[in-house]
Each structure stands twice: as structure tokens, then as C-alpha cells.
Amino acid sequence: MNIKGKVAIVTGGAMGLGGASVEALAAAGAKVVILDINEEAAKAQAAKFGENAVYAKFDLGSEADADAGIKLAMDSFGRIDILINNAAFVIAEKTADKKKGAHNLENFKKVVAANLVGAFNMTRQAAVCMMQHDADEDGSKGVIINTSSIASMEGQIGQVSYSATKGAINAMTLTIARELSSEGIRCVTICPGLFLTPGMSQLPDNVRQALEKNIPYPSRLGHMFEFGNLVKFIVETNYINGEIIRLDGALRMQPR
């Protein structure tokens, strides 16, 4: 897919990996719709790209916000070509604990509703919009990229709800790719490892260095532009479809 002139929705697009996706796609000529719970950060991000960007406050677990995000893209730019499902959140809690008891079921449901149901809701609606416009010369109408996590394969203690949602996103990837293939719409999932996001940058040096020692090569946290580069490459490379791609420097997580 030629990115220039295409329209991309990025959830969680104000900063971090979502922000890197926005910047990579905008630099390649895309118009971007930035959806993020942090409205001020989303506004600041959109301001970088002038008339080629719009933004809205977005709660991943809200059906109304999802509907509004899709409408914003269509009203502003008339089409949707790219969807990056990046927004997610974590509630750290064990399945069961002698002192604390069983995992709070409502907390588990909240994570599933946001990370899994929310991402699928955006996917199903964006896909319908992608189907409406003409295909590129190569037959492409759209691409959906999900941000999963290596936690989906190697979940650490306390991440049961998060790991469950990311594992489910992995499992949906091939099915969605096959279901949308007749319309020229692809679906790909990225499983990032440890990246130098704004949150990670706040860690003390000794903590960050300890994390980096577990990463075989390169022995450092990932740079956000590296994530953005992969997003751009996937969008531009039509033969990548139905795939789950690790981006982690060969890291394999320990239980804790």
C-alpha cells in the first residue's frame, strides 16, 4: 500500500508506541486520526501535522468513543485505510492469593472489555469503512495492525488479564486476515518487548540497566522509532498478512 494520501486511525496515538506509529505514517504522507484517553497530549500530537491530523478523547472500553472515532475519520477525511489498535491498559493482579483471595472478577472483565472487545470493535467498524472505497492498483483496500505484547506468550506473574487479552488478539489475527482477504484488507499483529516509552524512561538507571541485561541483542530497550518503522513497513508490504511479529531483541521474559 502506498501510504501517501491514505487515512490512518491510531488508538493510543498521543505518545509512546502509538505516537511513534502516528509519526511514521504522517511522515510518509498519511492523514492521521489520533484517539487517546489523554486529550491534551492528543491535541499536541495532532498540532504537529496541521490539517492532516485530527484528534479526540478516546476511552478504549467505550462503545460511544469508538463510534465517534470512526465518525471523526469519515467526516474529516472521507475514508479509512489503516487502523492501528494500540491503546490498552493493565491491572496487575494474580489469579488467586492466600491473603488477598481470588482475582477481582470485575477487574478482569474491565481489561477484557477494553483491550480485547474494544480493539475488535474498532476493527469491525473500520473494516466496513475500508470495504467502501476503491482498491489500489495492487488490490489493497486497507490494513489493520494490532499491538499485542510478548506477554501474550510469556505472561509474567500478575499479568493474567493482560496476557489473556493479548493472547486473544494474537488468536484473532489469522481469522480476521482470512475473513477480510476477499476485500483486499490485511490484518497483522506486532508483539513488542521492552521499549523506551515515556513510562519506561522514568525508571531509575539501575532498574533500566537490569532489564536491558536480559535482552540478548541489542542489549537495550527498543527505540520507539523502531516500532514506527515496522508499522510503516507492514503497511507498505502487502505480502505480510495474518502474521504475528515479535519485536523484542530476542528477549524471553522471566516469570517475574
N, C-alpha and C positions, 0 to 999 in steps of 0.2 A: 504493500500500500504506500502510495506517495502521500506523505504527511501534510505537505503544503496545502493550505486551504481546508483541511479537514477539521472537524469539531470533536473535541475530547472532553468528556466529563471525568473529573478526578475527585473521588471522595477522600476526605482527609488530605486535601491538596494544599493546605496552607503552609505546611512545613514538613520536615522530615522526609521520609521516602516518597510520600505523596507530593510534597513540594518539589522534590527532585524530578519526579515524573512530569509535573507541570512545566518546569523549566526546560527539560529536554524536548518536550513536544512543542512548546511555544517557540523555542529556538529553531526548530525545524519547520516552522510556519503554520502550526495548528492554532486554531482558536480554542480557548480553554474555558471550561466552566468549573470553578473551584468551589467545592462543597466541603464545609468544615464546621465542627462544633465551635471553634474559636473564630467568631465572626470578625473581630478586629484583625486577626492575623490573615484571614482570607481576603479581607479588603486590601490590606497592604500588599499581599501577593498579587492580587488582580491589578493593582495600580501599576505594577511593573510593565504590564503588557497593553496598557491603554484600551482602545476599543476592541481589541482582540481577546479580552477576558471579561468575564462576569463572575460574580460570587454570590453565595447565600449561606446563611447559617444552616447547619445540617446535623441532625441527630440520626445516626445510623439506624437506631431502633424505631424511628418514627415513620410510619407509612405516609403521613401527610408531607413530611420533609422530602421523602423520596419522590412523591408525586410532583412536588414543587420544583425539585431539582431537574427532573425530566422536562417539565414545562418550561423552566427557565432556559434550558438549552434550545428547545424548539422555538420558543418565542424570540430568543436573541439571535440565533444563527440559522434556524430553519432545518436543522438536521443533526444527527448524532452518528459519528463514525467510529469513535473509540470510547470505551469505558474502562477506567482503571478503578477497580474496587480495592481501595487501600485502607479506608477507615476501619478501625477495630478498637476494642478495649479489653482489659484483663481484670478479673477479680481473682486474687490469689487465695486459694482455699483448698484444703485437702479433701479427699473423698470422705474420710472419717478420721476422727481424732479422739483419743481416750478422754481428754479433758474438755474439748470443745464440742464433741459429738459429731453428728452427721453434717456433711456439706449442706449449706443452706440451699434448699431447692429453688427458691425464687432467684437467688443469685445465679445459679446455673442457667435458669430459664432466660434471665436478662442477657447473659453472654451469648447464648444460642440465638435469641431473638435479634440481637444486634449484628454479631459477626457472621452468622450463617443466614438467617432469614432475611436480614437487611441487605446483605450482598446479593442474595438470589433475587430479591425484589427489584433491585436496581438492574440486574442482568436481564430479567424477563421483560421489563419495560423498555430498556434501551434496545434490546434485540428487535422488538416490534418496530421501533422507530428506524433502525438500520435497514430493515426489510423494505421500507417505503421508497428509498431513493435508488437511483440507477447505480449499477455496479461500475467499478473502474474497468479499464481495458483488460485487466487480468482476472476479472470476475469478482473482485473483492468488494464487499459492502460494509464490512465492519470487523472490529476485533475487540474482544473482551479480555482484559488481563486482571487476574485476581492476585492480590498479595496475600500469600499464606505465611508459613513460617517453618523453619526446621523443627519447631516444637510439635508440628503435626506428625513428625516421625520419631522424635526423641524427646517427648514432653518431660519437662523437669517436675520435680515434686512441687505441688501447689498449683499446677497449671492444668488440671484435669478439664475444666470447662473450656479454656482457651484452646488446648490441644484438640479437644473434641470438635470444636467448630472449624479449626484449620484443617483437620483431617477430613472433615466432611466436604470442605471446599475442594481439597485435592480430589476426592472421590467423584465430585460432580464434573470435573474438568472435561474428561473424555466424553461423558454422556452429552454434555452441553455442546461440545465441539461437533459430535456426530449429528445431534438433532438440528443444529443450525447450518450444517455444511451445505445443504442444498440451496441455501440463500447466500452463500459466499461469506458467512460470518464465522470467524475463528474464536476459540477460547483457549487461553494459556494461563498457567499459574506459576508465579515465582515464589520460591521459598527462601527468603533471605535469612542469613545468620545474624551476626552481631555487627551493627552499623553505627557509625559515629553520628547518631541523631542528636537533636538538642538535648534530649534526656540523658543520653549516654555521655555527652560532653560535660555534664555536671558531676560525673563520678570523680572521686579523688584519683590522683595519678596512680597510686599503688593498686587500687581496685581495677582500674582500666588495664594496667600492665599485667595483672594476674589473669584477666580474661584473655588478653592477647597471646599469652604464652600457650594457651590451648588451641590456637589456630595454626595449623601446620604451615601454610604459605598462601599469601603473605601474612606474616605474624603481626597482624594489626586489625583494628576494626575497619569494616568496609567504609569507603567514602560514598557519600550519598550520590555523587555524580555517576558512580559506577552502576548504581541501581537505575538511575535515569537512562544511562547508556543502553542497558539491557532492555528497558521498556521500549526505547526507540528502535532498537534492533528487531525486537519481536514484531512491532507494528509494521516495519518495513519488509520483513521477511515472511512472505506468505506461506512458505512450506513448513513453518513452525506452527503446529496446531495440535490441540489435545495433549499438550505436554506439560509436565511439572518440572521446573528447572530450579535446582539449588544454586544459590549464590552465597557462598559461605567460606571460601578459602579452605575447603576440606575439613571444616570443623565438625566434630561429632560431640554432642553435648553429654555431659555427665549428669547423673540424677539430680545433683544439687548445684 
